[in-house]
Amino acid sequence: MTELTPRQHAASADLPPAAPPPPTPPDRTARRALLVACGAAFVAFLDLSVVNIAFPAITRDFPETSATGLTWVVSGYAVAFAAFLTPAGQLADALGRARVFLYALAGFALTSLLCGLAPGAEWLIAGRFAQGATAAFLIPAGLGVVLSVTPAERIGVAMAAWTAAGGFAATVGPAAGGALVEWFGWRSVFVVNVPVAAALIAVAWSLTAEDVRHGDGLPDPVGTLATGLGIGAVVAAVTQGQQWDWGSWRTLACGLGGLALLALALWRSRRHPRPAIAVGLWRHRRYALVNAVAFVFGATMFAWLLAGPIWLDAVWHYSVLTSAGAMTVGAIAAMVTAVLAGRAPEQWNRPLAVVGALLFAASAFSMSTDAWNATPAFWSAWVPAGILGGGGIGLLITVLATMAARSLPPRQFAAGIGMNLTARQSGGALGVAILAAVFAANPEDGLAAFHTLFAVCAAIAVAAAVLAALPVRTEEVNA
């Protein structure tokens, strides 16, 4: 070993001691965080769709309320869920992600119980709005906890597991919902969330021990309120526009009023020291592009997912349980490709996103052709389309979640995830509106309406592929 000279000794003495390497979070903590985040995603996304199965039974129990009014039992949850994702992420970063996650789980359990015990339709609709709001807090807070305790090289695997949990909800949701309604009545669809949330709280309780608050206080309250109300109003206008009539005062009031509130929120966020919307993240091309792809693909994905069960019921006349079984084809394909995408190297993310969008486009295009007609063709038509479409969803959604997570500074994990999911949910609301508009334009020819819708879905998916192919810088966002 070479000895140091006196001058070298003196120089080395002036150097500060080497900083110790950052501690690696225990694997047990990371696994626990991922488990509860996946469980929360499962129940939150399950309740987006499972009530569709219970809706006929709900209308029979509340005959004094019009079917139009009762549709808010379904859409109220979706509107509140989309409205609160962005504010929820900001608040989770400011107050502590694990704490907000636990409060949201407790709120989800209480609002689910309110829905299950609702004495009237008004109580049920109010409960569904509240349930959607608490579910919105679950997702960014839970994922924020996961990202804060997961090593960078494992983020892709974690996002794949989280995506697969949503796919699993789509797989078992229709069948589980149908069984619960058949055996215990529609109220059981809501009450079953209570023990699930209680179990997740028991597992997640220890995560608060190392919870960290980021920021110097709560985000701008005026901007936060304007953000939530603005997004909710716009989503309500887009979702209900066909039913209300696009030129009606309700549609215009919600749409224009929501845009005005969002403009106010953005204006304040550019000037406030604690902005309600993390507008600074949009200055980075990678994160902005991921959100653009999420919005565009959300539109085609939601329309496709909603049109599938309608096709099975209206064209092929499948029963509820048979339809539920058929829907598992795409859901299983999505889970498989999500796991594969999560294990892929980071440099494969963008090519996999393009491939996922094109696979989905191929599925939608095949469903727009005459090969899909009134004669049931499960093996020759449904299964190939389900594998292509579901596989494409699993690839693209997982890659987008991974790219978004890797683009975020640690201080804004929950805020960035919340905005990314808001983009996808807002695109989904647009997709539902597109579906309604296509069917309204073809009232006498249902088959032509389906073919037109699927052709539109294919075109939108190609647009998502083009966006995903745009070049971006690979450096991560700096805090």
C-alpha positions as CSV (number, residue, x, y, z in Angstrom):
1,M,0.0,0.0,0.0
2,T,1.3,3.4,-0.9
3,E,1.8,5.8,2.0
4,L,0.5,9.4,1.9
5,T,3.0,12.3,1.9
6,P,2.7,14.9,4.7
7,R,1.1,17.3,2.2
8,Q,-1.5,14.6,1.1
9,H,-2.2,14.0,4.8
10,A,-2.9,17.7,5.3
11,A,-5.1,17.9,2.3
12,S,-7.1,14.9,3.3
13,A,-7.6,16.3,6.8
14,D,-9.3,19.3,5.3
15,L,-11.9,17.2,3.4
16,P,-15.3,16.7,4.9
17,P,-16.1,13.1,5.9
18,A,-17.7,11.0,3.1
19,A,-21.4,11.0,3.3
20,P,-22.8,7.6,4.2
21,P,-24.9,6.0,1.4
22,P,-28.6,6.6,1.7
23,P,-30.4,3.9,3.6
24,T,-32.2,1.3,1.6
25,P,-35.8,0.9,2.8
26,P,-36.5,-2.5,4.3
27,D,-38.0,-5.0,1.8
28,R,-40.7,-5.7,4.3
29,T,-41.9,-2.1,4.3
30,A,-41.8,-1.9,0.5
31,R,-43.8,-5.1,0.3
32,R,-46.4,-4.0,2.8
33,A,-46.8,-0.6,1.1
34,L,-47.3,-2.3,-2.3
35,L,-49.8,-4.8,-0.8
36,V,-52.0,-2.1,0.7
37,A,-51.7,0.2,-2.4
38,C,-52.8,-2.7,-4.6
39,G,-55.6,-3.6,-2.3
40,A,-56.8,0.0,-2.3
41,A,-56.6,0.2,-6.1
42,F,-58.6,-3.1,-6.3
43,V,-61.5,-1.8,-4.3
44,A,-61.4,1.7,-5.8
45,F,-61.4,0.6,-9.4
46,L,-63.8,-2.2,-8.6
47,D,-66.4,0.3,-7.4
48,L,-66.1,2.2,-10.7
49,S,-67.9,-0.6,-12.5
50,V,-69.4,-3.2,-10.1
51,V,-72.4,-1.0,-9.5
52,N,-73.4,-1.5,-13.1
53,I,-74.3,-5.1,-12.2
54,A,-76.4,-3.9,-9.2
55,F,-78.1,-1.1,-11.0
56,P,-81.3,-3.0,-12.2
57,A,-81.9,-4.1,-8.6
58,I,-81.3,-0.6,-7.3
59,T,-84.0,0.8,-9.7
60,R,-86.5,-1.8,-8.5
61,D,-85.9,-0.8,-4.9
62,F,-86.4,2.9,-5.6
63,P,-89.3,3.0,-8.0
64,E,-90.2,6.6,-7.0
65,T,-86.9,7.9,-8.4
66,S,-86.5,8.1,-12.2
67,A,-84.0,5.9,-13.9
68,T,-82.3,9.1,-15.2
69,G,-81.8,10.4,-11.7
70,L,-80.5,7.1,-10.5
71,T,-77.8,7.1,-13.1
72,W,-75.9,9.3,-10.7
73,V,-75.4,6.2,-8.5
74,V,-73.1,5.1,-11.3
75,S,-71.7,8.4,-12.7
76,G,-71.5,10.3,-9.3
77,Y,-68.7,8.0,-8.2
78,A,-66.8,8.5,-11.5
79,V,-67.2,12.3,-11.4
80,A,-66.0,12.6,-7.8
81,F,-63.2,10.2,-8.4
82,A,-61.8,12.2,-11.3
83,A,-62.4,15.5,-9.6
84,F,-60.4,14.8,-6.5
85,L,-57.4,12.9,-7.8
86,T,-55.3,16.1,-8.4
87,P,-56.1,17.8,-5.1
88,A,-55.7,14.5,-3.3
89,G,-52.1,14.1,-4.5
90,Q,-51.2,17.6,-3.4
91,L,-52.7,17.2,0.0
92,A,-51.1,13.8,0.5
93,D,-47.6,15.2,-0.2
94,A,-48.3,18.1,2.2
95,L,-50.0,16.2,5.1
96,G,-48.1,12.9,4.9
97,R,-49.0,10.2,2.4
98,A,-49.4,7.3,4.8
99,R,-51.7,9.4,7.1
100,V,-53.8,10.5,4.2
101,F,-54.0,7.0,3.0
102,L,-55.3,5.7,6.3
103,Y,-57.8,8.5,6.6
104,A,-59.0,7.7,3.1
105,L,-59.4,4.0,3.8
106,A,-61.5,4.9,6.9
107,G,-63.5,7.3,4.8
108,F,-64.0,4.8,2.1
109,A,-65.3,2.2,4.6
110,L,-67.7,4.7,6.2
111,T,-69.1,6.0,2.8
112,S,-69.5,2.4,1.6
113,L,-71.5,1.6,4.7
114,L,-73.6,4.7,4.1
115,C,-74.3,3.5,0.6
116,G,-75.2,0.0,1.9
117,L,-77.6,1.4,4.5
118,A,-79.1,4.2,2.4
119,P,-82.8,4.6,3.2
120,G,-83.5,6.5,0.0
121,A,-82.1,7.2,-3.4
122,E,-80.9,10.7,-2.4
123,W,-78.8,9.2,0.4
124,L,-77.4,6.6,-2.0
125,I,-76.4,9.2,-4.6
126,A,-74.8,11.4,-1.9
127,G,-73.0,8.4,-0.5
128,R,-71.6,7.5,-4.0
129,F,-70.2,11.0,-4.5
130,A,-68.5,10.8,-1.1
131,Q,-67.3,7.3,-1.8
132,G,-65.7,8.4,-5.1
133,A,-64.0,11.3,-3.3
134,T,-62.5,9.1,-0.7
135,A,-61.4,6.6,-3.4
136,A,-59.6,9.4,-5.2
137,F,-57.5,10.1,-2.1
138,L,-56.6,6.4,-1.8
139,I,-54.9,6.1,-5.2
140,P,-52.2,8.9,-5.2
141,A,-51.6,8.6,-1.5
142,G,-51.1,4.9,-1.7
143,L,-48.8,5.1,-4.8
144,G,-46.9,7.9,-3.2
145,V,-46.1,5.7,-0.2
146,V,-45.0,2.9,-2.5
147,L,-42.7,5.2,-4.5
148,S,-41.1,6.6,-1.4
149,V,-40.1,3.2,0.0
150,T,-39.3,1.3,-3.3
151,P,-35.8,1.3,-4.8
152,A,-35.6,2.9,-8.2
153,E,-34.7,-0.3,-9.9
154,R,-37.9,-1.9,-8.6
155,I,-40.4,0.8,-9.6
156,G,-41.3,-0.9,-12.8
157,V,-42.2,-4.1,-11.0
158,A,-44.2,-2.2,-8.4
159,M,-46.2,-0.4,-11.1
160,A,-46.8,-3.7,-12.9
161,A,-48.3,-5.2,-9.7
162,W,-50.4,-2.1,-9.1
163,T,-51.7,-2.3,-12.7
164,A,-52.4,-6.0,-12.4
165,A,-54.5,-5.3,-9.3
166,G,-56.7,-3.0,-11.4
167,G,-56.9,-5.7,-14.1
168,F,-57.8,-8.3,-11.4
169,A,-60.7,-6.0,-10.3
170,A,-61.9,-6.0,-13.9
171,T,-61.6,-9.8,-14.0
172,V,-63.5,-10.7,-10.9
173,G,-65.7,-7.6,-10.6
174,P,-68.7,-8.5,-12.8
175,A,-68.8,-12.1,-11.5
176,A,-68.4,-11.1,-7.9
177,G,-70.9,-8.3,-8.2
178,G,-73.4,-10.5,-9.9
179,A,-73.0,-13.2,-7.2
180,L,-73.4,-10.7,-4.3
181,V,-76.5,-9.2,-5.8
182,E,-78.0,-12.6,-6.5
183,W,-77.3,-14.0,-3.0
184,F,-77.4,-11.0,-0.7
185,G,-79.0,-8.1,-2.6
186,W,-77.5,-5.0,-4.0
187,R,-76.6,-3.5,-0.6
188,S,-73.9,-6.2,-0.2
189,V,-71.9,-4.7,-3.1
190,F,-71.2,-1.7,-0.8
191,V,-71.1,-3.3,2.6
192,V,-68.4,-5.8,1.5
193,N,-65.9,-2.9,1.3
194,V,-66.0,-2.4,5.0
195,P,-64.1,-5.5,6.2
196,V,-61.7,-5.2,3.2
197,A,-60.9,-1.6,4.2
198,A,-60.5,-2.6,7.9
199,A,-58.0,-5.3,6.9
200,L,-56.0,-2.9,4.8
201,I,-55.9,-0.3,7.7
202,A,-54.6,-3.0,10.0
203,V,-51.7,-3.8,7.5
204,A,-51.0,-0.2,6.7
205,W,-51.0,1.2,10.2
206,S,-47.2,0.8,10.7
207,L,-46.4,2.8,7.6
208,T,-47.2,6.0,9.4
209,A,-44.1,5.6,11.6
210,E,-41.8,6.9,9.0
211,D,-44.2,9.2,7.2
212,V,-42.7,12.5,6.0
213,R,-44.5,15.7,5.2
214,H,-43.3,17.5,2.1
215,G,-43.7,21.2,1.6
216,D,-44.3,24.2,3.8
217,G,-48.0,23.8,4.5
218,L,-51.3,23.1,2.8
219,P,-51.7,24.0,-0.8
220,D,-53.7,27.1,-1.8
221,P,-57.2,26.4,-0.5
222,V,-59.0,28.5,-3.1
223,G,-57.1,26.9,-5.9
224,T,-57.6,23.4,-4.4
225,L,-61.4,24.0,-4.2
226,A,-61.5,25.4,-7.7
227,T,-59.5,22.5,-9.1
228,G,-61.8,19.8,-7.6
229,L,-65.0,21.6,-8.5
230,G,-63.7,22.5,-12.0
231,I,-62.6,19.0,-13.0
232,G,-65.8,17.5,-11.5
233,A,-68.0,20.0,-13.4
234,V,-66.3,19.4,-16.7
235,V,-66.4,15.6,-16.3
236,A,-70.0,15.8,-15.4
237,A,-70.8,17.8,-18.5
238,V,-68.9,15.4,-20.8
239,T,-70.4,12.3,-19.1
240,Q,-74.0,13.5,-18.9
241,G,-74.1,15.7,-22.0
242,Q,-75.8,13.2,-24.2
243,Q,-78.4,12.5,-21.5
244,W,-79.0,16.2,-20.7
245,D,-78.7,17.4,-24.3
246,W,-75.5,19.1,-25.4
247,G,-77.1,22.5,-25.7
248,S,-79.0,22.4,-22.4
249,W,-78.3,24.9,-19.6
250,R,-77.1,22.1,-17.3
251,T,-74.5,20.9,-19.8
252,L,-73.3,24.4,-20.6
253,A,-73.3,25.5,-17.0
254,C,-71.2,22.6,-15.9
255,G,-68.9,22.7,-18.9
256,L,-68.2,26.5,-19.1
257,G,-68.3,26.9,-15.3
258,G,-65.9,24.0,-14.8
259,L,-63.5,25.5,-17.4
260,A,-63.7,28.9,-15.7
261,L,-62.8,27.3,-12.3
262,L,-59.9,25.4,-13.8
263,A,-58.6,28.6,-15.4
264,L,-58.8,30.3,-12.0
265,A,-57.0,27.4,-10.4
266,L,-54.2,27.5,-13.0
267,W,-53.9,31.2,-12.7
268,R,-53.5,31.0,-9.0
269,S,-51.1,28.0,-9.2
270,R,-48.7,30.0,-11.4
271,R,-48.5,32.7,-8.7
272,H,-49.1,31.1,-5.3
273,P,-46.1,29.9,-3.2
274,R,-48.0,26.7,-2.5
275,P,-49.9,26.0,-5.7
276,A,-53.0,23.7,-5.8
277,I,-51.8,22.3,-9.2
278,A,-48.1,21.4,-9.6
279,V,-47.8,23.3,-12.9
280,G,-44.0,23.2,-12.7
281,L,-44.1,19.5,-13.5
282,W,-45.6,20.2,-17.0
283,R,-42.5,22.1,-18.0
284,H,-40.7,18.8,-18.3
285,R,-41.4,17.2,-21.7
286,R,-41.3,13.6,-20.5
287,Y,-43.9,14.1,-17.8
288,A,-46.1,16.3,-20.0
289,L,-46.0,13.7,-22.8
290,V,-46.9,10.8,-20.5
291,N,-50.0,12.8,-19.4
292,A,-50.9,13.5,-23.0
293,V,-50.7,9.8,-23.9
294,A,-52.7,8.9,-20.8
295,F,-55.5,11.3,-21.7
296,V,-55.7,10.2,-25.3
297,F,-55.5,6.5,-24.5
298,G,-57.9,6.9,-21.7
299,A,-60.6,8.0,-24.1
300,T,-60.3,4.9,-26.3
301,M,-59.8,2.5,-23.5
302,F,-62.8,3.5,-21.5
303,A,-65.1,3.5,-24.6
304,W,-63.8,0.0,-25.6
305,L,-64.2,-1.4,-22.0
306,L,-67.7,-0.1,-21.8
307,A,-68.7,-1.2,-25.3
308,G,-67.6,-4.8,-24.8
309,P,-70.2,-5.8,-22.2
310,I,-72.9,-3.9,-24.1
311,W,-72.0,-5.9,-27.3
312,L,-72.2,-9.2,-25.4
313,D,-75.6,-8.3,-24.0
314,A,-77.2,-6.5,-27.0
315,V,-75.8,-8.3,-30.0
316,W,-74.8,-11.8,-28.8
317,H,-77.4,-11.9,-25.9
318,Y,-75.0,-13.4,-23.4
319,S,-76.2,-13.7,-19.8
320,V,-74.5,-11.6,-17.0
321,L,-72.3,-14.4,-15.8
322,T,-71.4,-15.5,-19.3
323,S,-70.5,-12.0,-20.2
324,A,-68.4,-11.8,-17.0
325,G,-66.5,-14.9,-18.0
326,A,-65.9,-13.5,-21.5
327,M,-64.5,-10.3,-20.1
328,T,-61.8,-12.2,-18.2
329,V,-60.0,-12.9,-21.5
330,G,-58.8,-9.3,-21.9
331,A,-58.3,-8.8,-18.1
332,I,-56.0,-11.8,-17.8
333,A,-54.1,-10.7,-20.9
334,A,-53.6,-7.3,-19.3
335,M,-52.3,-8.8,-16.1
336,V,-49.8,-10.9,-18.0
337,T,-48.4,-8.1,-20.1
338,A,-48.4,-5.7,-17.2
339,V,-46.0,-8.1,-15.3
340,L,-43.8,-8.5,-18.4
341,A,-43.7,-4.7,-18.9
342,G,-42.8,-4.1,-15.3
343,R,-39.7,-6.4,-15.6
344,A,-38.5,-4.8,-18.9
345,P,-35.4,-2.5,-18.8
346,E,-36.1,1.2,-18.6
347,Q,-34.9,1.9,-22.2
348,W,-37.7,-0.4,-23.5
349,N,-40.4,1.8,-22.0
350,R,-41.2,4.0,-25.0
351,P,-41.1,1.1,-27.6
352,L,-43.4,-1.0,-25.4
353,A,-45.8,2.0,-25.1
354,V,-46.0,2.2,-28.9
355,V,-46.5,-1.6,-29.2
356,G,-49.2,-1.5,-26.5
357,A,-51.2,1.2,-28.3
358,L,-50.8,-0.5,-31.7
359,L,-51.9,-3.9,-30.2
360,F,-55.0,-2.2,-28.8
361,A,-55.6,-0.4,-32.2
362,A,-55.5,-3.8,-34.0
363,S,-58.0,-5.2,-31.6
364,A,-60.4,-2.3,-32.0
365,F,-60.0,-2.4,-35.8
366,S,-60.8,-6.1,-36.0
367,M,-64.0,-5.4,-34.0
368,S,-65.1,-2.8,-36.5
369,T,-65.1,-5.3,-39.4
370,D,-67.8,-7.6,-40.7
371,A,-66.1,-10.5,-38.9
372,W,-67.9,-9.1,-35.9
373,N,-71.6,-9.6,-36.5
374,A,-74.8,-10.9,-34.9
375,T,-73.6,-14.5,-34.9
376,P,-71.6,-15.2,-31.7
377,A,-68.0,-16.0,-32.4
378,F,-66.3,-16.3,-29.1
379,W,-63.2,-18.3,-30.1
380,S,-62.6,-16.8,-33.6
381,A,-63.5,-13.2,-32.8
382,W,-63.8,-12.4,-29.1
383,V,-60.7,-14.2,-27.8
384,P,-58.2,-12.8,-30.3
385,A,-59.5,-9.3,-29.9
386,G,-59.5,-9.7,-26.1
387,I,-55.9,-10.9,-26.1
388,L,-54.8,-8.0,-28.3
389,G,-56.8,-5.3,-26.6
390,G,-56.1,-6.5,-23.0
391,G,-52.5,-7.2,-23.8
392,G,-52.1,-3.7,-25.2
393,I,-53.7,-2.1,-22.2
394,G,-51.4,-4.0,-19.8
395,L,-48.3,-2.9,-21.7
396,L,-49.3,0.7,-22.1
397,I,-50.8,1.5,-18.7
398,T,-47.9,-0.1,-16.9
399,V,-45.3,1.7,-19.0
400,L,-47.1,5.1,-18.6
401,A,-47.3,4.6,-14.8
402,T,-43.6,3.7,-14.6
403,M,-42.5,6.6,-16.8
404,A,-44.6,9.0,-14.8
405,A,-43.2,7.7,-11.5
406,R,-39.6,7.9,-12.8
407,S,-40.2,11.5,-14.0
408,L,-41.3,12.8,-10.6
409,P,-39.2,14.4,-7.8
410,P,-39.6,12.6,-4.5
411,R,-41.3,15.6,-2.9
412,Q,-44.1,15.5,-5.5
413,F,-44.7,11.7,-5.9
414,A,-48.4,11.8,-4.9
415,A,-49.1,15.1,-6.7
416,G,-47.6,13.9,-9.9
417,I,-49.4,10.5,-9.8
418,G,-52.7,12.3,-9.0
419,M,-52.4,14.5,-12.0
420,N,-51.4,11.6,-14.3
421,L,-54.5,9.6,-13.2
422,T,-56.7,12.7,-13.6
423,A,-55.5,12.9,-17.2
424,R,-56.5,9.3,-17.8
425,Q,-59.9,9.6,-16.0
426,S,-60.7,12.8,-17.9
427,G,-59.9,11.1,-21.2
428,G,-62.1,8.2,-20.0
429,A,-65.0,10.6,-19.5
430,L,-64.5,11.9,-23.1
431,G,-64.5,8.3,-24.3
432,V,-67.8,7.6,-22.6
433,A,-69.2,10.7,-24.3
434,I,-67.9,9.5,-27.7
435,L,-69.7,6.2,-27.2
436,A,-73.0,7.9,-26.3
437,A,-72.7,10.3,-29.3
438,V,-71.9,7.4,-31.8
439,F,-74.9,5.4,-30.6
440,A,-77.2,8.5,-30.7
441,A,-76.2,9.1,-34.3
442,N,-77.1,5.5,-35.2
443,P,-80.3,4.8,-33.3
444,E,-81.8,2.4,-35.8
445,D,-78.7,0.3,-36.6
446,G,-76.9,-1.0,-33.5
447,L,-74.4,-3.1,-35.4
448,A,-73.3,-0.1,-37.5
449,A,-73.0,2.0,-34.3
450,F,-70.7,-0.6,-32.8
451,H,-68.6,-0.9,-35.9
452,T,-68.3,2.9,-36.1
453,L,-67.3,3.2,-32.4
454,F,-64.6,0.5,-32.7
455,A,-63.2,2.2,-35.8
456,V,-63.0,5.5,-33.8
457,C,-61.3,3.6,-30.9
458,A,-58.7,2.2,-33.3
459,A,-58.0,5.7,-34.8
460,I,-57.6,7.2,-31.3
461,A,-55.3,4.4,-30.3
462,V,-53.1,5.0,-33.3
463,A,-52.9,8.7,-32.2
464,A,-51.8,7.5,-28.8
465,A,-49.1,5.4,-30.4
466,V,-47.8,8.4,-32.4
467,L,-47.7,10.5,-29.2
468,A,-45.9,7.7,-27.3
469,A,-43.3,7.6,-30.1
470,L,-42.3,11.2,-29.8
471,P,-38.7,11.6,-28.6
472,V,-38.1,12.8,-25.0
473,R,-35.1,13.4,-22.9
474,T,-34.3,10.6,-20.5
475,E,-33.2,12.7,-17.5
476,E,-35.5,12.7,-14.5
477,V,-37.2,15.8,-13.2
478,N,-35.2,17.5,-10.5
479,A,-36.8,18.4,-7.3
